Amino acid sequence: MPSVLEEAAVEQEQSNSYTSLVDSTGITVVPPSPSSKPLKTIGDVTSLLQQGRKQDAKHLLRNNAWPVDSPIRGQLWSLLCMQHQTKSNSMSDGFYWDMVNQVFGSTELSDKPISLPPFVEPSHCQLYYLTHKGRSVADRVVSVLGYACPDIVYSPTIYPICALLLHYMSEEQCYHCMASLVAAKEKTFITQTKLLYEVTWKTVMQICKKHVRSEDFAANLRPLAHDE
């Protein structure tokens, strides 16, 4: 089982804020505008959340366009996901690796393909510049999540969200974040049934039709229609 220090050392070897599971050569980084206000820090977000000022925290997050390679992103994702962790779904250190051992018999990452859970939609398995090892790690995280949460029936968003989180955090951190989002009771962040998934995207489409200008809406739909 990799130690925290070993994982940190690997990440420090990177020339940017991505983990070693990402091939960042194809990622375009748009720097902040010189005229923009200074971006807020993780301390600013943490302070608002500790004070219970969730609406102010949302406003801050929506008005700060941190670059995709900003070090704050990993801290933010972890902080925000952990807000939805309860005593019933909290996990101790080493819990994830114990689960990996149960599912795969070892914590060593095998070269053999990993069978993904039935709830995964293959056409939605976006890699987002993960390396070959990164894809194997994403497969393993999703597989362990499926083992730990057998009630998930259909959830095409789990894999791409997992792939994105692995840009900024360790495998273990990624699992804890995913588990917190899946188990969240106050709000539904990740749909877990076919019906709820269909209802969600159709609702979003109706909202877009209502609030987005017709020409912009049509322009955004054209690439989707082409992909299908």
Stockholm file with secondary structure:
# STOCKHOLM 1.0

chainA/1-228         MPSVLEEAAVEQEQSNSYTSLVDSTGITVVPPSPSSKPLKTIGDVTSLLQQGRKQDAKHLLRNNAWPVDSPIRGQLWSLLCMQHQTKSNSMSDGFYWDMVNQVFGSTELSDKPISLPPFVEPSHCQLYYLTHKGRSVADRVVSVLGYACPDIVYSPTIYPICALLLHYMSEEQCYHCMASLVAAKEKTFITQTKLLYEVTWKTVMQICKKHVRSEDFAANLRPLAHDE
#=GR chainA/1-228 SS CCCHHHHHHHHHTSSSSSCTTBCGGGCCCCCCCTTSCCCCCHHHHHHHHHTTCHHHHHHHHHTCCCCTTCTHHHHHHHHHHHTTCCTTTCCCTTHHHHHHHHHHSSSSCCSSCCCCCTTCCGGGCCCTTBCHHHHHHHHHHHHHHHHHCTTCCCCTTHHHHHHHHTTTSCHHHHHHHHHHHHHCSSSCSSCCSHHHHHHHHHHHHHHHHHHSCHHHHHHHHHHHHHHC
#=GC SS_cons         CCCHHHHHHHHHTSSSSSCTTBCGGGCCCCCCCTTSCCCCCHHHHHHHHHTTCHHHHHHHHHTCCCCTTCTHHHHHHHHHHHTTCCTTTCCCTTHHHHHHHHHHSSSSCCSSCCCCCTTCCGGGCCCTTBCHHHHHHHHHHHHHHHHHCTTCCCCTTHHHHHHHHTTTSCHHHHHHHHHHHHHCSSSCSSCCSHHHHHHHHHHHHHHHHHHSCHHHHHHHHHHHHHHC
//
